[in-house]
Amino acid sequence: MKRTPESALFLLIAAGATAVSTASADVRLPNVIGDNMVLQRGMKIPVWGWASPGERVTVELARAKARARADERGEWRVDLPKMRAGGPHTLTVSGANTVELKNILVGEVWIGSGQSNMEFALLHSDGGPAEVDAANYADIRLFQVPKGLSGIPKADVEAAWQPCTPQSVPLFSAVLYYFGKRLHGELDVPVGLIAAAWGGTCIEPWTPPPGFARVERLAYLSDGIRREQLAYLDQVEELLKQSEEGLAGVREWLTPARTAALSDALLPPAPPVVLPEHTLAIRGKPAGMFNAMIHPLVPFAGRGVIWYQGESNIFDGSLYAYKMRALVEGWRNAWHNHRLSFYWAQLAPCWYGGDTSRLPLIWEAQTFAMRTPRTGMAVLTDIGNIRDIHPRNKKDVGERLALWALAHDYGKDIVYSGPLFKSMKVEGSAIRVFFDHSGAGLQSRDGNPLTHFEIAGNGGYVPAKAVIDPATSSGLAADTVLVSSDAIAEPEAVRFAWDEAAVPNLCNKEGLPAGPFRTCSTAPIIRGSPHFVDTTSVTLECVEMEGVIRYTLDGSTPTKKSPIYRQEVSLNDTATVRARYFRAGGEKSTVVQQTFTRVEPRERHGMMVVPGLRYDYYEGAWNKLPDFSELEPAASGIADGVTLMPRRSNDCFGFSFTGYLEVRAAGPYTFRLGSDDGSRLSVDGRLVVDNDGLHPYAERSGTVDLDPGMREIVITFFERGGGEALTATCEGPGVSRGPMTFWCEP
């Protein structure tokens, strides 16, 4: 998107939101340290703030006292010793002035974050009005972080602690409230709850740069953040060359800021001056919400985080597991606390439309993400409404998350999870499935036969009969499930609840539902240009890490003796690549394959064209398709086909694709275009499909008569927020409906 001088208006970074002005002599604290707060028991208590450079500051709480001197930026910090639960206490901070904070409790502190299902208000949840009326809990304290975006980490946020009352709780996060209420009831200690959520947001804006940097698969995000941060700092440096008036402290800030950007670390908060607008301060860009809504809480001590998000990343599939790991590692890095507990809610069943396996892939990614230590997941397959992305039953969500905390953080001997797949064993024409977290035993929630089990042999999956085999009859240590089908004589794999609308009935006797699963490992992804002129490189990827990818190039089925994929495979001639993932434990995935075809270049109007589709990528917020010819692309390149992979953001972006379709036979050709949000398709300059506007995923079609030859196809697309998808297919004489093969100028 082109920027005019008017669009690069300077934005004020308020003095109250970053560092304190050196002209001010008053001692000041961040708002997260205030009256009515709850401090974390059993951990050192960080207290920090601002004062005049060199000013001595004394902090007193109960019998503890600590002193510090403000540095050259006016920043100071002390760490008070661990305390037991209790209160109320008074915290006194004195320097040139004295600040006295009252009604302070010591207990357990948790953060709740994510998108709309975490933000969802208690008042609007099932039983909400009655719960609000009864919510008089003097020892539960609430801190609501306002929504905000920033390209640079902020040091403060406009919010205040409040006791939980019918007046303060109605619009507070229902999930976080029920989580905290359960902890308070079980532990009988004060509980502090910090809510920082924003509906319709992806995971990337909540993740700081160090998180992405710790996950090699997400290097493209780290690279993008680093590039934008350095460009921004260059812009600020250019301002200093023109004049330093009104930019006190900026030159001194630039050096550590640039060092941090180059090392993928968090930038220090900027001085309280007028600075340019930051390109990362856009909804959907990485790190923007962490900077504005989470960083101001650092280093306030807490036990952990609960997280409810994923709907806006529904197209990520297995990639979401990497993003979850980046989120967890990024927050732990920010707090310098690698024991920070992190528990999330698995998304509830919901009809999203389109591919019904998209949500199960997110479920699987959320399950894989639990391999990160000190994490856990509450399964929600029984609480949703498949026609509503926002289940109203928030009590079970909060309480199931609390079970994980009670068991892992507070040592309670309880069953804290529903059955999760452990292993399988082929027994003749059946497969026996073993589970972790069986509790007192397995059961059908409604007393009916078990539902949503499928079994596969050498082919695809078919519906299966599933029967609980009690430990008392099998002689095994725990109940298992026997899965079979008359249609499968030699079974190889089982899957359970592998559909976005599945509401299965398997649970343990504690009433906690079983998590969706498939017993085969995740199949690899084959990437490369399906058509090439001279040579092409093929890459193989898999979300799993405890195993290997094996492949063949002759069309045969990969076995444990096939070559292990270690680097790109170079092809000089037509070949069919088949690949399979083998776990260390022996489980193997289904076989995936793709044929790569060597072709001769084509000509169009005397110009050579090669396989590929040229794209221009744009960033901006639109309500309908703009005239991309009047905008400057943020990136350009050649893709194998219609894809959103080159995007740098999950919101507020657009593409213009241009290529040629080889038409071999004259006749009517039907083009179908599906998108969320708007899209258009033109053939030889004539508009054929108009799917423009802000809307959820929708598909439209158009038909046009074409003569043989290379026909120019132009597809334009934009995404405003809340999901992103684009599909394009064609069918005509001798051509079945499917993706198009494009050609473009090299």
Secondary structure in CASP SS format (residue, H / E / C, confidence):
PFRMAT SS
TARGET T0000
AUTHOR 0000-0000-0000
METHOD secondary structure of the structure
MODEL  1
M C 1.00
K C 1.00
R C 1.00
T C 1.00
P H 1.00
E H 1.00
S H 1.00
A H 1.00
L C 1.00
F E 1.00
L E 1.00
L E 1.00
I C 1.00
A C 1.00
A H 1.00
G H 1.00
A H 1.00
T C 1.00
A C 1.00
V C 1.00
S C 1.00
T C 1.00
A C 1.00
S C 1.00
A C 1.00
D C 1.00
V C 1.00
R E 1.00
L C 1.00
P C 1.00
N C 1.00
V C 1.00
I C 1.00
G C 1.00
D C 1.00
N C 1.00
M C 1.00
V E 1.00
L E 1.00
Q E 1.00
R C 1.00
G C 1.00
M C 1.00
K C 1.00
I E 1.00
P E 1.00
V E 1.00
W E 1.00
G E 1.00
W E 1.00
A C 1.00
S C 1.00
P C 1.00
G C 1.00
E C 1.00
R E 1.00
V E 1.00
T E 1.00
V E 1.00
E E 1.00
L E 1.00
A C 1.00
R C 1.00
A E 1.00
K E 1.00
A E 1.00
R E 1.00
A E 1.00
R E 1.00
A C 1.00
D C 1.00
E C 1.00
R C 1.00
G C 1.00
E E 1.00
W E 1.00
R E 1.00
V E 1.00
D E 1.00
L E 1.00
P C 1.00
K C 1.00
M C 1.00
R C 1.00
A C 1.00
G E 1.00
G E 1.00
P E 1.00
H E 1.00
T E 1.00
L E 1.00
T E 1.00
V E 1.00
S E 1.00
G C 1.00
A C 1.00
N C 1.00
T E 1.00
V E 1.00
E E 1.00
L E 1.00
K E 1.00
N E 1.00
I E 1.00
L E 1.00
V E 1.00
G E 1.00
E E 1.00
V E 1.00
W E 1.00
I E 1.00
G E 1.00
S E 1.00
G E 1.00
Q C 1.00
S H 1.00
N H 1.00
M H 1.00
E H 1.00
F C 1.00
A E 1.00
L H 1.00
L H 1.00
H H 1.00
S C 1.00
D C 1.00
G C 1.00
G H 1.00
P H 1.00
A H 1.00
E H 1.00
V H 1.00
D H 1.00
A C 1.00
A C 1.00
N C 1.00
Y E 1.00
A E 1.00
D E 1.00
I E 1.00
R E 1.00
L E 1.00
F E 1.00
Q E 1.00
V C 1.00
P C 1.00
K C 1.00
G C 1.00
L C 1.00
S C 1.00
G C 1.00
I C 1.00
P C 1.00
K C 1.00
A C 1.00
D C 1.00
V C 1.00
E C 1.00
A C 1.00
A C 1.00
W E 1.00
Q E 1.00
P E 1.00
C E 1.00
T C 1.00
P C 1.00
Q C 1.00
S C 1.00
V C 1.00
P C 1.00
L C 1.00
F C 1.00
S E 1.00
A H 1.00
V H 1.00
L H 1.00
Y H 1.00
Y H 1.00
F H 1.00
G H 1.00
K H 1.00
R H 1.00
L H 1.00
H H 1.00
G H 1.00
E H 1.00
L H 1.00
D C 1.00
V C 1.00
P C 1.00
V E 1.00
G E 1.00
L E 1.00
I E 1.00
A E 1.00
A E 1.00
A E 1.00
W C 1.00
G C 1.00
G C 1.00
T C 1.00
C C 1.00
I C 1.00
E H 1.00
P H 1.00
W H 1.00
T C 1.00
P C 1.00
P H 1.00
P H 1.00
G H 1.00
F H 1.00
A H 1.00
R C 1.00
V C 1.00
E H 1.00
R H 1.00
L H 1.00
A H 1.00
Y H 1.00
L H 1.00
S H 1.00
D H 1.00
G H 1.00
I H 1.00
R H 1.00
R H 1.00
E H 1.00
Q H 1.00
L H 1.00
A H 1.00
Y H 1.00
L H 1.00
D H 1.00
Q H 1.00
V H 1.00
E H 1.00
E H 1.00
L H 1.00
L H 1.00
K H 1.00
Q H 1.00
S C 1.00
E C 1.00
E C 1.00
G C 1.00
L C 1.00
A C 1.00
G C 1.00
V H 1.00
R H 1.00
E H 1.00
W H 1.00
L H 1.00
T H 1.00
P H 1.00
A H 1.00
R H 1.00
T H 1.00
A H 1.00
A H 1.00
L H 1.00
S C 1.00
D C 1.00
A C 1.00
L C 1.00
L C 1.00
P C 1.00
P C 1.00
A C 1.00
P C 1.00
P C 1.00
V C 1.00
V E 1.00
L E 1.00
P E 1.00
E C 1.00
H C 1.00
T C 1.00
L C 1.00
A C 1.00
I C 1.00
R C 1.00
G C 1.00
K C 1.00
P C 1.00
A C 1.00
G H 1.00
M H 1.00
F H 1.00
N H 1.00
A H 1.00
M H 1.00
I H 1.00
H H 1.00
P H 1.00
L H 1.00
V C 1.00
P C 1.00
F C 1.00
A C 1.00
G C 1.00
R C 1.00
G E 1.00
V E 1.00
I E 1.00
W E 1.00
Y E 1.00
Q C 1.00
G C 1.00
E H 1.00
S H 1.00
N H 1.00
I C 1.00
F C 1.00
D C 1.00
G C 1.00
S C 1.00
L H 1.00
Y H 1.00
A H 1.00
Y H 1.00
K H 1.00
M H 1.00
R H 1.00
A H 1.00
L H 1.00
V H 1.00
E H 1.00
G H 1.00
W H 1.00
R H 1.00
N H 1.00
A H 1.00
W H 1.00
H C 1.00
N C 1.00
H C 1.00
R C 1.00
L C 1.00
S E 1.00
F E 1.00
Y E 1.00
W E 1.00
A E 1.00
Q C 1.00
L C 1.00
A C 1.00
P C 1.00
C C 1.00
W C 1.00
Y C 1.00
G C 1.00
G C 1.00
D C 1.00
T C 1.00
S C 1.00
R H 1.00
L H 1.00
P H 1.00
L H 1.00
I H 1.00
W H 1.00
E H 1.00
A H 1.00
Q H 1.00
T H 1.00
F H 1.00
A H 1.00
M H 1.00
R H 1.00
T C 1.00
P C 1.00
R C 1.00
T E 1.00
G E 1.00
M E 1.00
A E 1.00
V C 1.00
L C 1.00
T C 1.00
D C 1.00
I C 1.00
G C 1.00
N E 1.00
I C 1.00
R C 1.00
D E 1.00
I C 1.00
H C 1.00
P C 1.00
R C 1.00
N C 1.00
K C 1.00
K H 1.00
D H 1.00
V H 1.00
G H 1.00
E H 1.00
R H 1.00
L H 1.00
A H 1.00
L H 1.00
W H 1.00
A H 1.00
L H 1.00
A H 1.00
H H 1.00
D C 1.00
Y C 1.00
G C 1.00
K C 1.00
D C 1.00
I C 1.00
V C 1.00
Y C 1.00
S C 1.00
G C 1.00
P C 1.00
L E 1.00
F E 1.00
K E 1.00
S E 1.00
M E 1.00
K E 1.00
V E 1.00
E E 1.00
G C 1.00
S C 1.00
A E 1.00
I E 1.00
R E 1.00
V E 1.00
F E 1.00
F E 1.00
D E 1.00
H C 1.00
S C 1.00
G C 1.00
A C 1.00
G C 1.00
L E 1.00
Q E 1.00
S E 1.00
R C 1.00
D C 1.00
G C 1.00
N C 1.00
P C 1.00
L C 1.00
T C 1.00
H C 1.00
F E 1.00
E E 1.00
I E 1.00
A E 1.00
G C 1.00
N C 1.00
G C 1.00
G C 1.00
Y E 1.00
V E 1.00
P E 1.00
A C 1.00
K E 1.00
A E 1.00
V E 1.00
I E 1.00
D E 1.00
P C 1.00
A H 1.00
T H 1.00
S H 1.00
S H 1.00
G C 1.00
L C 1.00
A C 1.00
A C 1.00
D C 1.00
T E 1.00
V E 1.00
L E 1.00
V E 1.00
S E 1.00
S C 1.00
D C 1.00
A C 1.00
I C 1.00
A C 1.00
E C 1.00
P C 1.00
E C 1.00
A E 1.00
V E 1.00
R E 1.00
F E 1.00
A C 1.00
W C 1.00
D C 1.00
E C 1.00
A C 1.00
A C 1.00
V C 1.00
P C 1.00
N C 1.00
L E 1.00
C E 1.00
N E 1.00
K C 1.00
E C 1.00
G C 1.00
L C 1.00
P E 1.00
A C 1.00
G C 1.00
P C 1.00
F E 1.00
R E 1.00
T C 1.00
C C 1.00
S C 1.00
T C 1.00
A C 1.00
P C 1.00
I E 1.00
I E 1.00
R E 1.00
G C 1.00
S C 1.00
P C 1.00
H E 1.00
F E 1.00
V C 1.00
D C 1.00
T C 1.00
T E 1.00
S E 1.00
V E 1.00
T E 1.00
L E 1.00
E E 1.00
C C 1.00
V C 1.00
E C 1.00
M C 1.00
E C 1.00
G E 1.00
V E 1.00
I E 1.00
R E 1.00
Y E 1.00
T E 1.00
L C 1.00
D E 1.00
G C 1.00
S C 1.00
T C 1.00
P C 1.00
T C 1.00
K C 1.00
K C 1.00
S C 1.00
P C 1.00
I E 1.00
Y C 1.00
R C 1.00
Q C 1.00
E C 1.00
V E 1.00
S E 1.00
L E 1.00
N C 1.00
D C 1.00
T C 1.00
A E 1.00
T E 1.00
V E 1.00
R E 1.00
A E 1.00
R E 1.00
Y E 1.00
F E 1.00
R E 1.00
A C 1.00
G C 1.00
G C 1.00
E C 1.00
K E 1.00
S C 1.00
T C 1.00
V C 1.00
V E 1.00
Q E 1.00
Q E 1.00
T E 1.00
F E 1.00
T E 1.00
R E 1.00
V C 1.00
E C 1.00
P C 1.00
R E 1.00
E E 1.00
R E 1.00
H C 1.00
G C 1.00
M E 1.00
M E 1.00
V E 1.00
V E 1.00
P E 1.00
G C 1.00
L E 1.00
R E 1.00
Y E 1.00
D E 1.00
Y E 1.00
Y E 1.00
E E 1.00
G C 1.00
A C 1.00
W C 1.00
N C 1.00
K C 1.00
L C 1.00
P C 1.00
D C 1.00
F H 1.00
S H 1.00
E H 1.00
L C 1.00
E C 1.00
P C 1.00
A C 1.00
A E 1.00
S E 1.00
G E 1.00
I E 1.00
A E 1.00
D C 1.00
G C 1.00
V C 1.00
T C 1.00
L C 1.00
M C 1.00
P C 1.00
R C 1.00
R C 1.00
S C 1.00
N C 1.00
D C 1.00
C C 1.00
F E 1.00
G E 1.00
F E 1.00
S E 1.00
F E 1.00
T E 1.00
G E 1.00
Y E 1.00
L E 1.00
E E 1.00
V E 1.00
R C 1.00
A C 1.00
A C 1.00
G E 1.00
P E 1.00
Y E 1.00
T E 1.00
F E 1.00
R E 1.00
L E 1.00
G E 1.00
S E 1.00
D E 1.00
D C 1.00
G C 1.00
S E 1.00
R E 1.00
L E 1.00
S E 1.00
V E 1.00
D C 1.00
G C 1.00
R E 1.00
L E 1.00
V E 1.00
V E 1.00
D E 1.00
N E 1.00
D C 1.00
G C 1.00
L C 1.00
H C 1.00
P C 1.00
Y C 1.00
A E 1.00
E E 1.00
R E 1.00
S E 1.00
G E 1.00
T E 1.00
V E 1.00
D E 1.00
L E 1.00
D C 1.00
P C 1.00
G E 1.00
M E 1.00
R E 1.00
E E 1.00
I E 1.00
V E 1.00
I E 1.00
T E 1.00
F E 1.00
F E 1.00
E E 1.00
R C 1.00
G C 1.00
G C 1.00
G C 1.00
E C 1.00
A E 1.00
L E 1.00
T E 1.00
A E 1.00
T E 1.00
C E 1.00
E E 1.00
G E 1.00
P C 1.00
G C 1.00
V E 1.00
S E 1.00
R E 1.00
G E 1.00
P E 1.00
M C 1.00
T C 1.00
F E 1.00
W E 1.00
C E 1.00
E C 1.00
P C 1.00
END
